[in-house]
């Protein structure tokens, strides 16, 4: 099985827990209160995301069209849709997308489109003022992830902003600067071994991604550190060259 097949299975079994691995979000424990907490975390993230873009790049940044790569059940896409004209969410899990559509209907929002993802983003059309991805690339094999990273950058309008979270190291391997031995499988123990699908946790080389940003002509970038249970990462923000339309 490749990473996508595992993620498809996660979407069928545990669509909320797969996004945030907190026992509250297991299917059997997902109360109304837990569901509210799940989407409140997405709302907080969306607010911080836009504030960071305005602070670092453009105080008047007001994206009209946003692409959310690895949207899952809509944790961030739904809050973004409350403050932009259009959000397109893509994910490899049909079950995740069906749950996202149900969540959209419950929220009464009409400005979202949910699309099945592939390595070419072949179902995604047009360009975007912002491309966003959070806690997604770590679950994708690195060669494929690099290509997808580059394709997301290609989807930006002039002056558009990429906001993409990447895992680059593991705290458990401090003696080797966060890099696991090459022979290790890039997965983590889960609460129910033998029951849950595999969840890959792949650390990317930041220099390679910086190379892709520079080759694309991005006007510099900045990064905020992230730490998800010892999986160390950065949220990369970069702006495409050119004047906004």
C-alpha positions in Angstrom: 0.0 0.0 0.0 1.2 3.5 -0.7 0.5 6.5 1.5 -2.7 7.4 -0.4 -4.3 4.0 0.1 -3.7 4.2 3.8 -5.2 7.7 3.9 -8.3 6.6 2.0 -8.7 3.9 4.7 -8.3 6.4 7.4 -11.1 8.5 5.9 -13.3 5.5 5.9 -12.5 4.5 9.5 -11.6 7.6 11.5 -12.0 10.8 9.4 -11.5 13.2 12.4 -8.9 11.3 14.4 -6.8 11.0 11.3 -6.6 14.8 11.1 -5.9 15.4 14.8 -4.8 12.3 16.6 -6.5 13.1 19.9 -8.7 10.3 21.4 -11.6 12.8 21.6 -11.9 12.7 17.9 -12.2 8.9 17.6 -15.5 8.0 16.0 -16.9 6.4 19.2 -15.9 9.4 21.3 -16.9 12.2 18.9 -19.4 14.2 20.9 -21.0 17.5 19.8 -18.5 19.2 22.2 -15.5 17.4 20.7 -16.7 18.2 17.2 -17.0 21.9 18.1 -13.5 21.8 19.5 -12.2 20.3 16.3 -13.7 23.0 14.1 -12.7 25.7 16.7 -9.1 24.7 16.2 -9.6 25.2 12.4 -11.2 28.6 12.9 -8.2 29.6 15.1 -5.8 28.4 12.5 -7.6 30.2 9.7 -7.5 33.5 11.6 -3.8 33.1 12.4 -3.0 32.1 8.8 -4.5 35.3 7.4 -3.0 37.5 10.1 0.4 36.1 9.4 0.1 36.8 5.7 -1.0 40.4 6.4 1.8 40.9 8.9 4.6 39.6 6.7 3.5 40.5 3.2 0.5 42.7 2.7 -1.6 44.4 5.4 -4.5 44.5 2.9 -4.2 40.9 1.9 -7.8 39.7 1.2 -7.7 36.5 -0.9 -10.7 35.9 -3.1 -9.9 32.3 -4.1 -8.1 29.8 -1.8 -6.9 26.2 -2.5 -6.7 23.9 0.6 -4.6 20.9 -0.2 -5.3 17.9 2.1 -8.5 19.4 3.3 -9.8 16.4 5.1 -13.3 16.9 6.5 -13.0 20.7 6.1 -11.4 21.7 9.5 -9.7 24.8 7.9 -11.5 25.1 4.6 -14.9 25.8 6.2 -13.6 28.7 8.4 -11.7 30.1 5.4 -14.9 30.0 3.4 -16.5 32.3 6.0 -14.1 35.1 5.0 -13.2 34.6 1.3 -15.2 34.3 -1.9 -14.3 30.8 -2.8 -12.5 27.8 -1.3 -11.5 24.7 -3.2 -10.6 21.7 -1.0 -8.8 18.7 -2.4 -8.1 15.3 -0.7 -7.3 11.8 -1.8 -10.0 10.3 0.5 -13.5 10.1 -1.0 -14.9 9.5 2.5 -13.2 12.6 3.8 -14.7 14.6 1.0 -18.2 13.2 1.7 -17.9 14.2 5.3 -16.6 17.6 4.3 -19.8 18.1 2.1 -22.0 17.1 5.1 -20.1 19.6 7.3 -20.5 22.3 4.7 -24.3 21.7 4.5 -24.5 21.9 8.3 -22.7 25.2 8.2 -24.9 26.6 5.5 -22.0 27.6 3.3 -22.2 27.6 -0.5 -18.8 28.8 -1.7 -16.8 25.6 -1.3 -15.9 23.0 -3.9 -14.5 19.6 -2.9 -12.3 17.7 -5.4 -10.5 14.3 -5.4 -6.8 14.9 -5.5 -4.1 13.3 -7.6 -0.4 13.9 -8.1 -1.1 16.2 -11.1 -3.9 18.1 -9.4 -5.8 17.4 -12.6 -9.2 18.2 -11.3 -8.1 21.6 -10.0 -8.6 24.5 -12.5 -7.4 28.0 -12.4 -5.2 30.0 -10.1 -5.5 31.0 -6.4 -4.6 34.0 -4.3 -3.5 31.6 -1.6 -2.6 27.9 -1.5 -2.7 26.3 1.9 -1.7 22.9 3.3 -1.4 21.8 7.0 -0.3 18.5 8.5 -0.6 16.8 5.1 2.8 16.6 3.3 4.2 14.5 6.1 1.9 11.7 5.1 3.1 11.7 1.5 6.2 9.9 0.2 8.9 12.5 -0.2 9.5 12.3 -4.0 5.8 12.7 -4.7 5.5 15.4 -2.1 8.2 17.5 -3.7 6.4 17.3 -7.0 3.1 18.3 -5.4 4.8 21.2 -3.5 6.0 22.5 -6.9 2.6 22.1 -8.5 0.9 24.1 -5.7 3.3 26.9 -6.3 2.4 26.9 -9.9 -1.2 27.5 -9.0 -0.6 30.9 -7.4 -1.7 34.2 -8.9 0.9 37.0 -9.2 1.3 38.2 -5.6 -0.4 35.2 -4.3 0.8 33.6 -1.0 1.7 29.9 -0.3 1.2 28.8 3.3 2.4 25.2 3.6 3.3 23.2 6.7 6.2 20.7 6.3 7.7 18.2 8.8 11.5 18.2 8.7 12.8 16.3 11.8 11.9 14.0 14.7 12.6 15.0 18.2 13.3 11.4 19.1 16.5 11.5 17.0 18.2 14.5 18.5 21.7 12.9 18.3 21.4 12.9 14.5 19.8 16.4 14.3 16.3 14.9 14.1 17.0 12.6 11.2 16.0 8.9 11.6 18.2 6.1 10.3 17.6 5.5 6.6 16.5 1.9 7.2 13.5 3.1 9.4 10.0 3.1 8.0 8.6 6.6 8.2 5.7 5.8 10.4 4.8 6.3 14.1 3.2 3.9 16.6 -0.5 4.4 16.8 -2.9 3.9 19.7 -4.4 0.7 18.1 -1.6 -1.1 16.3 -2.9 -3.8 14.0 -6.3 -2.0 13.8 -5.5 1.4 12.5 -3.9 1.9 9.0 -0.3 3.1 8.7 0.3 6.8 9.1 3.5 7.8 7.5 5.4 10.7 9.0 8.0 11.8 6.4 10.6 14.4 7.2 11.5 16.6 4.2 14.8 18.4 3.4 14.1 22.1 3.8 16.9 23.0 1.4 15.2 21.1 -1.4 11.9 23.0 -0.8 13.8 26.4 -0.6 15.3 25.5 -4.0 11.8 25.0 -5.4 10.6 28.3 -4.0 13.5 30.2 -5.4 13.3 28.5 -8.8 9.6 29.5 -8.9 10.6 33.1 -8.4 9.0 33.5 -5.0 10.0 36.7 -3.3 11.6 35.2 -0.2 9.9 33.2 2.5 9.6 33.0 6.3 8.8 30.1 8.6 7.1 29.5 11.9 8.2 26.4 13.8 5.6 23.6 14.5 5.8 20.6 16.8 3.2 17.9 16.6 4.1 15.4 19.3 7.8 15.5 18.5 7.3 15.7 14.8 9.2 18.9 14.2 8.2 21.1 11.3 7.8 24.6 9.9 5.0 26.5 8.4 6.4 28.1 5.2 5.0 31.4 3.9 6.1 32.7 0.6 4.7 35.2 -2.0 4.7 34.7 -5.7 6.4 37.4 -7.8 4.4 39.9 -9.8 1.7 42.5 -9.1 -1.8 41.4 -8.0 -4.5 41.7 -10.5 
